[in-house]
Every structure is written in structure tokens, then in C-alpha cells.
Amino acid sequence: MILVDNRLLDASALDYPEGSMERSMLNTLSSSPERYTYDSLNQLKFELRMRKEIVAAANALNRSNLSFEVFRDSRCNPTYWRRRGDGGFELKPGVRASDAIRDIYRNSSRYGTECATAMQIIYYKALVEIFPEDAFNRMFPNITLMNWHDIAPQLREVGMMHRKRDYLPGDRRYFPNPDVDPETPEWQGENVIVMGDGTYYGHGMGRHRPDAIIRALNENRRRHATREAYLMDSAAEPDFKRFSNLYDQAAGGA
């Protein structure tokens, strides 16, 4: 169920067409026994919009030439990023974060990294599309792209998996491969974005249904493996309410 300002919302009254991603998400939230609470209708609408932008950013990355590379072989455009010794990317001084994130999509062939970093790129790209550029750049004056330990505080929840009843487009999920071949540790699991149509996008694999991702991971297990790869029953997502409030502040200061 959806509660807005402590009142049950009739989601059918919202002006989203049947078959749209927004309508599908509203149907999931409304029919769930879980209580999804929002301070305002705009807060709910912001979440729906951001989730849709996350899926769009994942689709765009899937169409790009961003290559899959382990950290020791990672690559980035030195005009915008400094490659660290551990394979992460740091925003260079004097560079606008919005320009640097957009460059990953515009000049994707100059970049290569692994799946956790790709997840961060997707979330940053969604925020670039929503926030005014000046507001985005104030919010993220410094960006490090690597793993969940280096992510900006505003996106820390993306690195925190938790049990969920309902999975929505834009959620991050994970396929672990517990018996991975030790000679190919990059196949130890796959971070993915929920796309909303039964498929998941994972960098290096592309957009597939769960059975195809599990099959690919299973092909990279140690000899005599007994455990198959699987999809965890947990997920992570940004703090949509926080970003909604930040967006309102940015709009109010415009």
C-alpha cells in the first residue's frame, strides 16, 4: 500500500498511462502488503522518475562501448579522470562532475572497468539527467568510481543490500557465484540493475533474464563445484526521499 502524508493513496488516480513503467511500479507498490510512505505526492513522483532514469542510464550503458576490465586493467579518459593505482577513477581538479559522467557515455570506448563501478556510473547518470547541472556539481564536487567503499555519501545506500518483498526497476541486485574458479575471480558474481521487464542489466554480460546470467556464472566455476550461482533475495537502492528533498532545495534556489 502507498501512504502519502499518512493517507492511503488511490494510485489509479495518478495520470500515468497503462503499460508505462510508472504505472507498473505504482501497481506493485499499491498491491503490496508493505507500507510505502511518502511525505508528499511529489516525493513519490520523484522516486518514479528517478527509477525510470536509472533504467534509461542502464540501457544507454548497455548500448555503449564501455568494456569490461578488471581493476588492474581499467581505463578512463585522462581529460576528466585520474586513474588510481588500485584501478579506481578520481575526478580531476577543476573538472565538472556532470561533464565527466557524461563523457563516459559520449566517449565510452576510452573506458573500461568492472560491474560494481558500472552500477555507480548508472546512478550518477540518472542524477545528471534529473538535477540542474549546477546543483549536481555542487552535490558531487569530488567523485571516485570504484567500489562501494569509495562511493559518495549521498549514494551510500546503493552499497547496502537488504531484504525486500518487492523489487522495482532501478534496484541493484546481485548474483553470487560461490564456487567461482579461482583463476577467474572476476566471475565471482554479477551486480545488476532491475530493468522492470524480467531482465537485468549487468556490465560485461548485458541485459538478460536471470537464468542466462546464472548459466554464464555457472560456466566459470571451479572443478567439481557443487554450488550454483543464484540471485540473492535482497537489493539496494538510493535514498529517493533524500534526493527528492535535495531536488526541491535546488529548485527553490533556482
GULODO-119642 format. One record per residue: residue in one letter; x negated, z negated, y of N, C-alpha, C in turn. Coordinates in pm, 1 decimal, decimal comma. Layout:
REM residues N
(A (X Z Y) (X Z Y) (X Z Y));
...
//
This chain:
REM residues 254
(M (-83,0 0,0 -119,4) (0,0 0,0 0,0) (-87,0 0,0 125,0));
(I (-32,9 51,2 232,3) (-104,7 57,7 359,1) (-35,6 -34,0 459,4));
(L (-113,6 -124,1 517,9) (-62,0 -212,6 621,7) (-133,3 -181,6 752,6));
(V (-56,0 -152,4 854,7) (-110,9 -127,2 987,6) (-56,7 -234,6 1080,3));
(D (-146,9 -312,2 1138,2) (-107,2 -424,6 1223,5) (-10,3 -516,6 1148,9));
(N (-42,9 -541,5 1021,4) (34,2 -630,6 933,2) (173,7 -579,2 899,9));
(R (197,1 -451,4 921,0) (327,1 -391,9 887,2) (306,9 -280,4 785,2));
(L (396,9 -276,5 686,7) (388,3 -173,6 583,9) (411,0 -36,6 646,6));
(L (322,3 55,8 617,7) (330,1 189,1 677,1) (402,7 285,1 584,9));
(D (494,6 360,6 640,4) (556,5 472,4 569,2) (468,5 594,5 593,1));
(A (376,6 619,5 499,6) (277,3 725,2 519,7) (339,8 863,5 527,6));
(S (459,7 879,8 472,3) (524,2 1011,2 476,6) (560,5 1052,0 618,9));
(A (565,0 954,8 709,1) (598,9 985,4 848,0) (481,4 1043,9 925,6));
(L (360,1 1034,2 869,7) (243,1 1088,6 938,6) (238,7 1239,9 922,0));
(D (192,7 1306,3 1024,7) (201,6 1451,9 1032,8) (82,1 1520,3 967,6));
(Y (70,9 1504,7 835,2) (-30,3 1576,8 759,0) (42,2 1663,6 655,8));
(P (8,6 1790,8 646,3) (82,8 1880,2 555,9) (58,4 1848,4 409,4));
(E (156,2 1880,1 327,7) (141,1 1866,2 183,6) (25,6 1954,5 137,6));
(G (-53,5 1901,6 45,9) (-167,7 1976,2 -4,8) (-295,5 1953,5 72,7));
(S (-285,4 1888,1 188,6) (-405,7 1860,7 267,4) (-481,3 1743,0 207,3));
(M (-609,6 1733,6 237,1) (-689,2 1621,5 188,8) (-637,0 1490,7 244,6));
(E (-596,2 1492,0 372,2) (-543,3 1370,9 433,8) (-417,6 1322,1 362,6));
(R (-327,7 1415,1 331,3) (-204,9 1377,3 262,6) (-234,6 1321,0 125,0));
(S (-328,2 1381,9 54,8) (-365,8 1332,3 -77,8) (-420,9 1190,4 -69,8));
(M (-506,1 1164,1 30,0) (-561,1 1029,4 45,0) (-451,6 929,2 79,5));
(L (-361,6 967,0 168,4) (-251,7 878,4 205,1) (-164,7 845,8 83,4));
(N (-140,4 945,7 -1,1) (-60,9 922,3 -121,5) (-130,2 822,3 -213,7));
(T (-262,6 835,0 -226,2) (-338,4 742,0 -310,5) (-330,5 600,8 -255,8));
(L (-352,6 586,9 -125,5) (-350,5 453,8 -64,4) (-210,9 391,9 -70,0));
(S (-109,4 471,5 -43,3) (27,9 419,6 -38,3) (77,4 374,5 -174,5));
(S (39,9 447,2 -279,0) (90,5 417,0 -413,1) (8,1 310,6 -485,3));
(S (-103,7 271,3 -425,8) (-190,7 173,8 -491,8) (-136,5 31,8 -476,8));
(P (-155,1 -52,8 -578,8) (-119,8 -194,8 -564,2) (-215,7 -270,1 -472,3));
(E (-329,5 -209,9 -442,2) (-423,4 -270,8 -348,3) (-364,6 -268,9 -207,3));
(R (-404,9 -366,3 -126,4) (-362,0 -372,7 13,9) (-473,2 -313,1 101,3));
(Y (-442,4 -204,1 166,6) (-536,0 -140,1 258,9) (-487,9 -169,3 400,9));
(T (-564,3 -250,5 471,1) (-519,7 -299,9 601,3) (-598,9 -233,9 714,3));
(Y (-527,0 -203,7 822,5) (-586,2 -141,5 940,7) (-530,9 -209,8 1065,0));
(D (-614,7 -219,0 1165,8) (-570,7 -281,5 1290,4) (-478,4 -191,0 1370,0));
(S (-494,0 -59,9 1350,3) (-412,9 35,7 1425,9) (-400,2 164,3 1346,7));
(L (-305,9 245,8 1386,4) (-289,3 375,4 1322,9) (-411,1 463,8 1349,6));
(N (-468,5 452,6 1467,8) (-587,5 531,9 1498,9) (-703,5 497,3 1406,0));
(Q (-711,8 370,9 1366,0) (-818,8 330,0 1274,9) (-802,1 398,4 1139,2));
(L (-679,9 405,4 1091,0) (-652,4 475,5 966,1) (-683,5 624,4 980,5));
(K (-638,0 683,9 1088,7) (-661,7 827,1 1109,6) (-810,0 858,3 1121,2));
(F (-885,1 766,5 1181,8) (-1029,8 787,1 1191,3) (-1091,4 791,2 1052,1));
(E (-1052,3 698,4 964,5) (-1107,0 699,1 829,3) (-1075,7 829,5 757,7));
(L (-952,8 875,8 769,0) (-915,6 1001,6 704,4) (-1001,8 1116,2 757,1));
(R (-1023,1 1118,0 888,5) (-1104,0 1224,7 948,4) (-1248,9 1216,8 901,5));
(M (-1304,7 1096,0 900,6) (-1444,0 1083,9 861,4) (-1463,6 1118,5 714,4));
(R (-1372,0 1077,1 629,4) (-1382,8 1113,1 488,1) (-1380,5 1264,8 471,2));
(K (-1295,8 1331,6 546,9) (-1289,5 1477,7 538,6) (-1419,9 1540,2 586,6));
(E (-1480,1 1484,5 690,5) (-1607,4 1536,1 741,3) (-1721,1 1511,4 641,5));
(I (-1715,7 1400,8 568,6) (-1817,1 1374,5 467,1) (-1812,0 1482,3 358,7));
(V (-1692,3 1515,4 314,4) (-1676,8 1620,6 213,7) (-1725,6 1754,6 268,0));
(A (-1694,1 1784,1 393,8) (-1740,5 1908,9 455,0) (-1892,8 1912,2 462,2));
(A (-1955,1 1798,2 496,2) (-2101,4 1791,4 502,9) (-2163,1 1809,3 364,8));
(A (-2099,0 1754,9 261,4) (-2147,9 1773,4 124,7) (-2136,1 1918,8 82,2));
(N (-2024,6 1982,6 116,0) (-2007,9 2124,7 84,0) (-2114,1 2208,8 153,3));
(A (-2140,6 2177,5 279,6) (-2240,4 2253,6 354,1) (-2379,4 2235,0 294,1));
(L (-2411,7 2113,1 250,4) (-2542,1 2089,8 189,0) (-2551,0 2162,7 54,8));
(N (-2440,5 2168,8 -15,6) (-2437,5 2240,9 -142,8) (-2466,5 2389,7 -122,3));
(R (-2422,0 2444,7 -9,0) (-2444,6 2587,0 20,3) (-2582,1 2613,6 81,0));
(S (-2652,5 2507,1 116,7) (-2780,1 2522,6 187,0) (-2893,4 2550,9 88,5));
(N (-3013,0 2567,7 146,8) (-3133,4 2589,9 66,6) (-3220,6 2465,1 55,5));
(L (-3161,5 2348,4 83,3) (-3234,1 2223,2 64,3) (-3271,5 2210,2 -83,2));
(S (-3399,5 2197,7 -112,0) (-3443,3 2191,5 -251,0) (-3449,2 2047,2 -300,3));
(F (-3443,4 2032,6 -431,2) (-3461,0 1900,1 -490,9) (-3609,5 1879,8 -516,9));
(E (-3663,4 1771,9 -461,3) (-3804,0 1736,9 -482,4) (-3814,1 1586,2 -499,8));
(V (-3903,1 1543,8 -588,1) (-3932,7 1401,0 -596,8) (-4009,6 1361,9 -470,8));
(F (-4016,3 1232,0 -443,0) (-4072,8 1187,5 -315,7) (-4216,7 1234,0 -294,7));
(R (-4294,2 1241,9 -401,6) (-4434,6 1282,1 -382,3) (-4447,1 1427,8 -337,5));
(D (-4339,6 1506,6 -358,2) (-4343,0 1647,7 -319,7) (-4243,5 1680,2 -208,0));
(S (-4189,8 1577,9 -142,6) (-4086,5 1602,3 -41,0) (-4142,9 1682,9 76,3));
(R (-4053,1 1754,3 145,7) (-4092,1 1839,1 258,7) (-3991,6 1822,3 371,5));
(C (-4038,5 1835,5 495,3) (-3949,1 1829,5 610,2) (-4006,6 1914,7 722,3));
(N (-3924,4 1946,5 819,9) (-3966,7 2023,5 936,7) (-4043,6 1930,5 1031,0));
(P (-4174,1 1952,8 1050,2) (-4252,9 1860,9 1132,9) (-4217,7 1865,3 1280,6));
(T (-4136,1 1961,2 1321,6) (-4090,8 1963,4 1460,9) (-4004,3 1841,4 1490,7));
(Y (-3929,1 1795,7 1389,8) (-3832,4 1687,5 1409,2) (-3868,5 1559,4 1334,6));
(W (-3941,7 1571,6 1224,2) (-3962,6 1457,4 1135,3) (-4110,1 1439,7 1103,0));
(R (-4148,3 1314,7 1082,1) (-4281,1 1283,4 1029,3) (-4265,1 1243,5 883,8));
(R (-4335,7 1313,0 796,3) (-4330,6 1277,3 654,2) (-4423,2 1159,0 628,5));
(R (-4367,0 1051,5 573,5) (-4446,3 932,8 542,7) (-4521,8 951,4 411,4));
(G (-4617,6 863,7 388,4) (-4694,7 870,2 266,1) (-4611,8 847,8 140,8));
(D (-4501,0 774,4 154,1) (-4414,3 748,9 38,4) (-4309,8 857,8 17,9));
(G (-4311,8 961,4 103,0) (-4218,7 1072,5 86,3) (-4095,4 1065,4 172,4));
(G (-4077,7 956,2 246,9) (-3963,5 946,9 337,5) (-3987,0 1024,6 466,2));
(F (-3880,3 1045,2 542,1) (-3887,6 1117,1 669,3) (-3853,0 1022,1 783,2));
(E (-3936,0 1020,1 886,7) (-3909,1 940,1 1005,5) (-3885,0 1031,8 1124,6));
(L (-3782,8 1000,2 1202,2) (-3754,7 1075,4 1323,8) (-3874,0 1063,5 1418,5));
(K (-3918,4 1176,1 1470,3) (-4034,8 1173,2 1559,2) (-3995,5 1121,1 1696,9));
(P (-4085,3 1053,5 1765,8) (-4056,1 1004,1 1901,0) (-4018,4 1119,2 1994,5));
(G (-3919,2 1093,6 2077,6) (-3875,7 1192,6 2173,4) (-3779,3 1296,6 2120,0));
(V (-3747,5 1289,6 1989,7) (-3656,3 1385,6 1927,0) (-3515,8 1325,9 1921,9));
(R (-3416,9 1406,0 1956,3) (-3277,7 1362,1 1946,7) (-3235,1 1362,0 1800,0));
(A (-3178,5 1249,4 1757,9) (-3137,1 1237,4 1617,8) (-3036,1 1345,2 1579,9));
(S (-2945,9 1378,5 1670,7) (-2845,1 1480,5 1640,8) (-2911,1 1615,4 1613,3));
(D (-3014,3 1650,9 1690,0) (-3085,1 1776,8 1668,0) (-3157,1 1776,3 1533,3));
(A (-3215,5 1661,6 1499,1) (-3291,4 1652,4 1374,4) (-3200,2 1663,4 1252,3));
(I (-3084,8 1599,4 1257,7) (-2990,9 1608,7 1144,9) (-2937,3 1750,8 1133,1));
(R (-2901,2 1811,8 1244,0) (-2850,1 1949,8 1239,2) (-2956,6 2046,3 1187,4));
(D (-3083,5 2018,0 1216,7) (-3189,5 2108,4 1171,6) (-3199,5 2112,2 1019,4));
(I (-3168,3 2002,1 953,8) (-3173,3 2001,1 807,5) (-3077,4 2105,4 750,8));
(Y (-2965,9 2127,2 818,5) (-2868,6 2226,7 774,8) (-2905,9 2366,9 823,1));
(R (-2958,5 2376,0 944,1) (-2991,1 2508,4 1000,5) (-3116,1 2567,7 937,5));
(N (-3213,6 2482,7 907,5) (-3341,1 2527,4 850,8) (-3365,6 2457,3 718,1));
(S (-3265,8 2461,2 632,1) (-3269,3 2382,9 508,8) (-3383,8 2421,4 416,1));
(S (-3431,5 2546,4 422,7) (-3539,6 2589,1 333,7) (-3670,7 2517,7 365,0));
(R (-3678,6 2452,1 479,8) (-3800,1 2379,4 517,2) (-3797,9 2235,4 466,2));
(Y (-3691,5 2199,3 393,5) (-3675,2 2061,4 348,6) (-3662,9 2053,8 197,1));
(G (-3713,5 1945,0 142,8) (-3695,1 1914,9 2,3) (-3701,4 1764,6 -17,8));
(T (-3605,9 1709,2 -91,5) (-3601,7 1565,1 -116,0) (-3512,3 1537,8 -235,9));
(E (-3491,5 1409,7 -267,9) (-3412,3 1377,0 -386,4) (-3271,8 1332,8 -348,3));
(C (-3194,4 1286,4 -448,1) (-3049,7 1276,8 -428,9) (-3005,3 1162,1 -338,3));
(A (-3076,1 1048,1 -337,5) (-3033,6 938,0 -251,1) (-3050,6 976,1 -104,4));
(T (-3162,2 1044,0 -72,5) (-3183,7 1089,2 64,4) (-3076,6 1188,3 105,8));
(A (-3038,6 1276,4 13,2) (-2934,5 1375,0 43,8) (-2802,2 1307,5 78,4));
(M (-2772,2 1196,4 12,3) (-2649,1 1124,3 43,9) (-2651,3 1076,1 188,9));
(Q (-2765,9 1023,2 232,2) (-2777,5 976,2 369,5) (-2760,4 1091,2 468,1));
(I (-2821,2 1205,1 437,8) (-2809,5 1322,7 524,8) (-2663,1 1359,6 542,7));
(I (-2587,3 1354,4 435,4) (-2445,1 1389,8 440,4) (-2368,8 1296,3 533,6));
(Y (-2392,7 1166,3 521,5) (-2320,5 1071,2 606,1) (-2359,1 1086,7 752,8));
(Y (-2487,4 1108,9 779,6) (-2528,5 1132,2 918,7) (-2464,3 1259,2 974,2));
(K (-2457,6 1362,5 892,3) (-2399,6 1488,7 939,0) (-2251,5 1470,5 972,8));
(A (-2178,9 1394,3 892,1) (-2037,7 1369,1 921,9) (-2022,8 1298,7 1056,7));
(L (-2110,1 1201,7 1081,6) (-2103,4 1127,9 1208,4) (-2141,0 1216,4 1326,8));
(V (-2236,1 1306,7 1308,6) (-2272,3 1400,6 1415,1) (-2153,0 1485,9 1455,1));
(E (-2072,2 1523,3 1357,3) (-1956,8 1608,7 1384,7) (-1843,5 1533,4 1453,2));
(I (-1839,6 1402,8 1440,1) (-1730,0 1322,6 1494,9) (-1763,8 1266,0 1633,2));
(F (-1881,2 1207,4 1645,1) (-1916,6 1137,5 1769,0) (-1970,2 1234,7 1873,5));
(P (-1947,1 1206,1 2001,8) (-2018,1 1279,9 2106,0) (-2168,5 1265,2 2082,7));
(E (-2244,6 1371,7 2109,0) (-2386,9 1369,1 2075,0) (-2461,2 1254,0 2143,0));
(D (-2431,2 1228,3 2269,1) (-2499,7 1119,2 2338,3) (-2471,7 985,9 2270,2));
(A (-2347,7 966,0 2227,5) (-2311,8 841,4 2160,2) (-2382,7 830,6 2025,5));
(F (-2388,0 940,8 1952,4) (-2458,8 940,6 1824,3) (-2605,2 905,7 1844,5));
(N (-2668,0 965,0 1944,3) (-2810,0 941,8 1966,3) (-2839,1 800,0 2015,0));
(R (-2747,0 741,8 2090,4) (-2762,9 600,9 2127,3) (-2748,4 510,6 2005,4));
(M (-2659,5 547,9 1915,9) (-2633,4 467,9 1797,2) (-2750,6 473,5 1698,4));
(F (-2817,3 588,6 1694,0) (-2927,6 607,3 1598,9) (-3052,6 656,7 1672,9));
(P (-3116,8 570,1 1750,5) (-3238,6 613,0 1820,4) (-3355,0 635,0 1724,7));
(N (-3348,3 570,1 1609,3) (-3450,9 586,1 1506,2) (-3380,9 606,9 1372,1));
(I (-3426,1 704,6 1297,2) (-3369,8 730,9 1164,3) (-3484,2 745,9 1065,2));
(T (-3471,1 679,6 950,8) (-3560,1 702,2 837,5) (-3475,5 750,1 721,2));
(L (-3514,4 862,6 663,9) (-3443,8 917,5 548,8) (-3528,5 894,8 424,6));
(M (-3476,7 810,2 336,5) (-3544,6 790,1 208,5) (-3447,8 725,7 110,2));
(N (-3457,0 591,9 96,3) (-3369,6 524,3 0,8) (-3282,6 422,7 73,0));
(W (-3209,5 344,6 -4,2) (-3112,6 252,1 55,2) (-3179,5 137,4 129,4));
(H (-3307,5 113,1 107,5) (-3376,3 4,0 177,2) (-3408,0 41,1 322,0));
(D (-3417,3 169,7 350,9) (-3458,1 213,9 484,0) (-3341,8 263,1 568,8));
(I (-3221,3 257,5 519,0) (-3108,2 314,4 589,9) (-3074,6 231,2 713,9));
(A (-3019,3 296,8 815,4) (-2983,8 229,3 940,0) (-2880,4 119,8 914,2));
(P (-2884,8 10,5 992,5) (-2789,9 -99,5 970,3) (-2643,7 -54,6 975,3));
(Q (-2611,9 42,6 1058,9) (-2472,2 86,5 1071,1) (-2421,5 151,1 942,0));
(L (-2513,1 198,6 857,8) (-2474,1 264,8 733,3) (-2514,0 184,6 609,3));
(R (-2545,7 57,6 627,2) (-2597,6 -20,9 514,9) (-2497,8 -27,6 399,1));
(E (-2368,5 -22,2 428,2) (-2268,7 -33,6 320,8) (-2275,9 84,0 222,8));
(V (-2330,3 197,5 267,2) (-2343,1 312,5 178,7) (-2435,8 280,3 61,5));
(G (-2524,5 184,5 79,3) (-2615,2 145,7 -27,6) (-2564,4 32,3 -114,4));
(M (-2442,0 -13,9 -91,3) (-2388,7 -130,0 -162,3) (-2272,0 -88,7 -252,3));
(M (-2299,3 -72,1 -379,8) (-2194,0 -34,4 -474,3) (-2106,2 -155,5 -505,4));
(H (-1976,1 -132,1 -518,8) (-1884,2 -238,7 -554,9) (-1769,1 -181,2 -636,2));
(R (-1704,4 -267,0 -712,6) (-1593,2 -223,5 -796,5) (-1475,3 -182,1 -710,1));
(K (-1409,3 -73,3 -748,2) (-1294,0 -24,4 -674,6) (-1184,0 15,0 -771,4));
(R (-1062,0 3,5 -725,5) (-949,2 52,9 -803,6) (-925,9 200,9 -774,7));
(D (-940,7 237,5 -646,9) (-909,8 373,4 -603,2) (-1035,0 439,6 -547,5));
(Y (-1059,1 563,2 -589,3) (-1173,1 639,4 -541,0) (-1121,7 751,8 -451,8));
(L (-1182,6 762,8 -336,0) (-1135,1 857,6 -235,2) (-1244,2 956,6 -199,1));
(P (-1206,8 1074,3 -148,9) (-1306,9 1169,1 -101,4) (-1399,8 1103,0 0,0));
(G (-1529,2 1130,7 -15,3) (-1628,0 1070,7 73,9) (-1694,5 946,9 18,1));
(D (-1639,3 889,0 -89,0) (-1705,2 776,9 -155,1) (-1835,3 824,7 -219,7));
(R (-1931,5 734,4 -227,8) (-2053,0 761,1 -306,2) (-2039,6 691,6 -441,2));
(R (-2064,9 767,1 -547,7) (-2064,9 708,6 -680,9) (-2197,2 740,6 -750,7));
(Y (-2213,4 689,1 -871,0) (-2343,2 703,4 -937,7) (-2325,6 721,5 -1087,5));
(F (-2402,8 816,9 -1141,9) (-2411,3 841,6 -1285,5) (-2547,9 792,5 -1334,2));
(P (-2558,7 676,2 -1397,5) (-2688,0 632,7 -1452,1) (-2716,4 699,6 -1586,8));
(N (-2844,2 716,9 -1613,3) (-2890,4 773,0 -1740,7) (-2983,1 670,2 -1804,2));
(P (-2928,0 573,0 -1877,5) (-3007,5 456,4 -1920,8) (-3120,6 489,6 -2017,3));
(D (-3110,7 599,0 -2091,9) (-3217,4 634,3 -2186,5) (-3295,3 755,8 -2137,1));
(V (-3318,8 761,4 -2007,2) (-3388,5 875,9 -1949,4) (-3527,2 893,4 -2011,8));
(D (-3568,8 1015,9 -2024,2) (-3703,0 1047,7 -2070,1) (-3802,5 994,3 -1967,5));
(P (-3896,0 907,5 -2006,8) (-3989,9 850,8 -1908,5) (-4079,0 955,0 -1842,4));
(E (-4088,2 1073,3 -1900,9) (-4169,5 1178,7 -1840,3) (-4093,6 1253,2 -1730,1));
(T (-3963,7 1230,4 -1720,4) (-3883,5 1293,5 -1614,4) (-3796,2 1187,1 -1547,4));
(P (-3857,8 1090,5 -1479,0) (-3781,3 979,7 -1420,3) (-3682,6 1025,0 -1313,8));
(E (-3700,2 1145,2 -1258,3) (-3605,1 1193,8 -1158,9) (-3466,1 1214,9 -1217,8));
(W (-3454,9 1213,7 -1352,5) (-3326,5 1227,8 -1419,0) (-3267,4 1092,5 -1458,7));
(Q (-3315,2 984,1 -1395,6) (-3265,7 851,1 -1431,6) (-3122,1 827,8 -1385,3));
(G (-3070,6 915,3 -1301,8) (-2932,8 904,2 -1255,7) (-2906,1 1003,3 -1144,6));
(E (-2781,2 1011,8 -1105,2) (-2742,4 1106,2 -1000,5) (-2646,0 1039,5 -903,0));
(N (-2686,6 1035,0 -775,9) (-2595,5 993,7 -669,4) (-2503,9 1110,5 -634,9));
(V (-2376,6 1081,6 -616,5) (-2280,9 1189,3 -591,7) (-2181,0 1148,1 -484,1));
(I (-2120,2 1249,6 -424,5) (-2009,6 1231,3 -331,4) (-1880,6 1273,8 -400,1));
(V (-1778,0 1190,8 -389,9) (-1644,9 1226,4 -441,6) (-1586,3 1334,7 -352,0));
(M (-1551,3 1449,6 -412,0) (-1505,0 1563,5 -333,2) (-1352,3 1571,9 -323,4));
(G (-1281,8 1497,4 -406,0) (-1136,7 1489,3 -391,1) (-1056,7 1582,4 -478,8));
(D (-1124,3 1669,1 -554,8) (-1052,6 1762,4 -641,8) (-1095,6 1747,6 -787,1));
(G (-1151,7 1632,0 -819,0) (-1201,7 1608,9 -953,8) (-1347,5 1644,8 -971,2));
(T (-1410,9 1699,0 -866,1) (-1552,1 1732,2 -873,1) (-1633,7 1633,9 -790,1));
(Y (-1765,8 1636,7 -816,2) (-1860,8 1550,5 -745,0) (-1978,7 1637,5 -702,4));
(Y (-2027,8 1611,7 -581,3) (-2147,4 1682,8 -537,9) (-2268,4 1592,7 -552,8));
(G (-2368,9 1642,5 -623,3) (-2496,0 1573,4 -636,5) (-2609,0 1668,4 -602,7));
(H (-2699,7 1626,8 -517,2) (-2809,9 1713,9 -476,2) (-2899,5 1744,7 -595,8));
(G (-2929,6 1871,7 -614,4) (-3008,4 1915,9 -728,3) (-2923,0 1964,6 -843,1));
(M (-2800,7 1917,1 -850,4) (-2706,8 1962,2 -953,7) (-2599,2 2053,1 -897,3));
(G (-2555,4 2023,9 -775,5) (-2445,0 2099,5 -718,2) (-2313,4 2027,6 -737,7));
(R (-2206,8 2103,0 -729,8) (-2071,7 2047,0 -736,8) (-2013,1 2071,0 -875,2));
(H (-1983,3 1962,3 -946,0) (-1938,6 1974,0 -1084,8) (-1839,6 1864,1 -1118,7));
(R (-1772,8 1883,9 -1230,7) (-1688,7 1779,2 -1287,1) (-1777,2 1679,9 -1363,1));
(P (-1725,0 1560,1 -1387,8) (-1809,0 1455,0 -1447,8) (-1873,8 1495,0 -1579,6));
(D (-1801,8 1566,2 -1666,3) (-1857,8 1599,4 -1796,9) (-1980,6 1687,8 -1785,2));
(A (-1984,5 1776,5 -1684,5) (-2100,4 1863,3 -1666,3) (-2221,3 1783,3 -1617,8));
(I (-2197,5 1685,9 -1529,3) (-2308,2 1602,6 -1480,4) (-2362,3 1516,3 -1593,7));
(I (-2274,2 1458,1 -1672,2) (-2316,5 1375,0 -1786,1) (-2393,9 1459,9 -1886,7));
(R (-2347,9 1581,1 -1911,6) (-2417,0 1668,6 -2006,7) (-2559,4 1699,8 -1958,9));
(A (-2574,4 1728,5 -1828,5) (-2707,5 1759,0 -1774,9) (-2800,7 1638,7 -1785,8));
(L (-2749,0 1519,5 -1756,7) (-2831,0 1398,4 -1767,9) (-2868,1 1371,4 -1913,4));
(N (-2772,7 1391,6 -2003,8) (-2799,5 1366,7 -2145,3) (-2907,5 1458,5 -2201,0));
(E (-2922,9 1574,5 -2141,2) (-3026,2 1668,1 -2187,0) (-3165,4 1622,7 -2145,3));
(N (-3173,5 1515,8 -2066,8) (-3301,9 1465,3 -2019,5) (-3319,5 1318,8 -2058,7));
(R (-3291,4 1291,3 -2187,3) (-3310,6 1156,5 -2242,1) (-3433,1 1153,3 -2333,4));
(R (-3483,4 1033,0 -2357,1) (-3596,8 1016,1 -2448,4) (-3555,7 1050,7 -2591,2));
(R (-3651,9 1073,3 -2674,5) (-3623,8 1099,4 -2816,4) (-3557,2 978,7 -2879,6));
(H (-3465,0 1003,9 -2967,7) (-3391,4 900,1 -3040,3) (-3306,1 814,3 -2945,1));
(A (-3265,9 872,1 -2833,4) (-3180,4 799,3 -2739,3) (-3047,3 764,8 -2805,4));
(T (-2995,9 647,6 -2773,5) (-2867,7 602,7 -2829,9) (-2759,5 586,2 -2723,3));
(R (-2799,1 584,7 -2596,1) (-2702,7 562,8 -2488,6) (-2686,0 688,9 -2405,3));
(E (-2562,2 723,5 -2378,5) (-2533,8 841,3 -2298,0) (-2523,8 804,1 -2150,5));
(A (-2543,5 904,6 -2067,3) (-2516,8 887,0 -1924,8) (-2367,2 863,9 -1905,4));
(Y (-2332,2 800,9 -1794,5) (-2191,8 770,4 -1769,8) (-2169,1 754,9 -1619,8));
(L (-2042,5 756,6 -1580,9) (-2004,5 736,2 -1441,3) (-1967,8 590,2 -1421,1));
(M (-2038,5 522,8 -1331,4) (-2010,9 382,0 -1304,9) (-1872,7 365,4 -1242,6));
(D (-1806,4 251,8 -1272,8) (-1673,6 225,6 -1217,3) (-1684,9 151,1 -1084,9));
(S (-1776,3 193,7 -1001,7) (-1795,7 134,1 -870,2) (-1827,8 244,8 -771,9));
(A (-1827,3 210,6 -644,6) (-1851,7 310,5 -540,4) (-1900,3 240,3 -415,0));
(A (-1947,6 319,3 -321,0) (-1987,4 269,2 -189,7) (-1930,9 362,8 -84,9));
(E (-1907,0 309,1 32,6) (-1858,3 390,1 143,3) (-1898,4 325,2 274,6));
(P (-1904,3 402,6 382,5) (-1937,2 342,9 512,0) (-1829,3 244,2 554,8));
(D (-1862,3 162,4 652,2) (-1764,3 73,0 712,9) (-1685,6 155,0 814,9));
(F (-1576,7 214,9 769,9) (-1499,7 305,3 854,7) (-1441,8 233,7 976,0));
(K (-1403,2 109,3 959,2) (-1346,5 35,2 1072,7) (-1451,6 14,1 1180,8));
(R (-1572,6 -17,4 1139,7) (-1678,9 -34,6 1238,4) (-1700,1 94,7 1316,6));
(F (-1706,5 207,0 1245,4) (-1729,4 334,1 1314,1) (-1609,9 373,8 1400,0));
(S (-1490,0 337,8 1357,9) (-1372,7 363,8 1439,9) (-1381,5 287,9 1570,9));
(N (-1421,8 162,1 1564,0) (-1436,9 81,6 1685,8) (-1547,6 137,0 1775,1));
(L (-1658,7 179,2 1714,2) (-1767,5 238,1 1791,4) (-1723,1 368,6 1857,1));
(Y (-1641,6 443,2 1786,2) (-1590,1 568,6 1842,0) (-1499,5 540,5 1961,9));
(D (-1414,5 441,5 1949,8) (-1326,2 405,2 2060,3) (-1407,9 361,2 2181,9));
(Q (-1515,1 285,3 2156,4) (-1601,0 243,2 2266,7) (-1668,3 361,5 2333,4));
(A (-1714,0 458,4 2250,8) (-1779,2 576,9 2306,3) (-1681,0 659,8 2387,3));
(A (-1557,8 671,7 2336,5) (-1457,0 748,6 2407,7) (-1418,1 680,2 2537,7));
(G (-1413,5 546,0 2535,2) (-1378,0 471,6 2654,9) (-1484,7 478,6 2762,0));
(G (-1609,1 498,9 2716,8) (-1718,3 507,1 2813,9) (-1747,7 646,5 2860,3));
(A (-1671,7 743,8 2803,9) (-1698,9 883,6 2838,9) (-1650,0 913,7 2979,6));
//
